[in-house]
């Protein structure tokens, strides 16, 4: 879970990005699982866009793997009315940008990559902090670290003990 401070930092990055690229009509940070992290998407359902982004990401990752081109970095879709660009944002998130058709695509990529890297750093750091604060839990079905202790009884020295195999 993101702290309010981390969420505000991501939102601020989305707003700065929209200022740097005036042809952007929306910006969304989402987990690769399709859940919205933060958004500035007037007129567009952020939950629906996030879910569609996750689906497109799944296909893009498979295409990249199948062609031997390595891990996912970005995806660009050009429609009649503009662009949808998705960029990797850290280990577990993506940044999706909506832009008018007249956007400078080079500028869109430059700013999108930078913002994706910054948002990824914020989200990865927040995840690491949250992981460090969580108490460690045993995995389901894991064995207890040590059984309860019982008082020890005095044993006979091994030289005096005979087993059925001792002759």
N, C-alpha and C positions, 0 to 999 in steps of 0.2 A: 504494500500500500504506500502510495506517495504521500509525503507530508505536504501540508498546505504551502510551505515555502518552496518545495521542489515543483509542485504544480504551478505556482505563480511564475517560477523561473522558466518553465517550459512555455507557458502562455505568453510571457514577455518575449521569448525568442520567436514565437510564431508572429506576434505583432510587429516586431522589428523586421522580420523577413518580408511581411506584406508592405512595409514602408519602403524597403530597399528595392522591391520589385512591384511597382504600382499595378501591373497587369494581373497580379494574383487576385483571384476571386475567393480563395479559401485555402486554409492550411489546417492539417490534422496530424497529430502525433498519435500513434496507436501501437498496441502490442502486436506481435506477430500472430497472436491468438485471435485477433479481430476485435479486441476490446479498446474503447476510446481511452486515451490518456488525457489529451487536451485538444481543444479545437477552436478554430476561428473560421467557421464555415457558414456565413449567412446564406439562408435560402437552401441549404443542403442538409439532409438528415445525417448527422455525424455517425450515428450507430450503423446505419445502412452503408455509408461510405466505408467505414472501418471494416465491416464484414466483407464487403466486396474487395477491399484492398487485400485482406487476408487471403481470399480465394485467388486473386490475381497473383499475389506473392507466391503462393504454393505452386502455381503453374510456372512462374518465372524461375523459381529455384530449380524446378525439375528440368526446364529447358536448358538452363545454364549448366547443370550437372551433366545432362545427356550429351551436350556438345563439348564437354571438357573445358569449359571456360571459367571454372572456379566458382567461388561463392557469390551470392547475390550482392549486387551493388545498387542497381537502379533499374527502373522500368518506366518507359515513356509511352503513353497512349495519345494519339492525335485524333480528335474527333472533328466534325464539321465546325463546331463552335469553339474549339480550344483544346487545351492539353490537360492531361492528368499525369503527373510525374510522381513516382514513388522512389524514395531513397532509403537505404539502410540507415538506421539510427541506433548504433550500439549493437549489443548482442541480442536484444529481445524486442526491439521496436523498429518502426518505420515512420517516415515522414511522407505524407501525401500532400501534394500541392495541386491546386486547380488554377489554371491560367487561361486568359483570353487568347484567341487565335493570333493576335498581333504581338504576343510576347517575344522577346529576343530569347530563343531557346538556349543559346550559349550562356546568357546571363541567368536564365532559370536554372540551368545545371550548376553553374558556379555557386550561386547563392543556396540552392537546394542541398548541394553536397556539404557546404560549410555548415548550414543550419542542422542538417542531419547529424553531422559529427558532434556539434555542440549539444544537441538534444540527447544523442546517444551517451555522451559523457555524463550528462546530468542524470539520466535514467539509470545507467550502469552504476554510478556512484550511490544513488539512492537505494538501489537494490542491494549493493554490498553493505551499506549501512544497516538496512533492515535485516539482512541475513545475520549480521554481527550482533544485533540486539535480541534476536529470537533465541529463546532457550533451546538448546539442542534436544531433539526428540529422537527416540529410537524409531527405526523403521518398523513397520508392521511385521510381526513375526520374528523380530530380532531376538536373540538370546540375551538374557540379563547379563550385565557385566560380571557379576559374581553371585553365587547362591548364598542364602543366609548362612552365617557361620554357626556351628554347633560346638559345644565344649569338647575338647579332645580327651580321649581316654588313654590311659597308660597302656602301652603295648609291650608285649614280651619281646626281648631281644631276638633278632633274627636267627642267631645261632641255636637257640632252643626250640625254634618252630620247625615242625616236621610236616611235610605235605605228603600226599599220596604217592607222589613221584620220587620222594626221597627214599632211598633204600637202605 
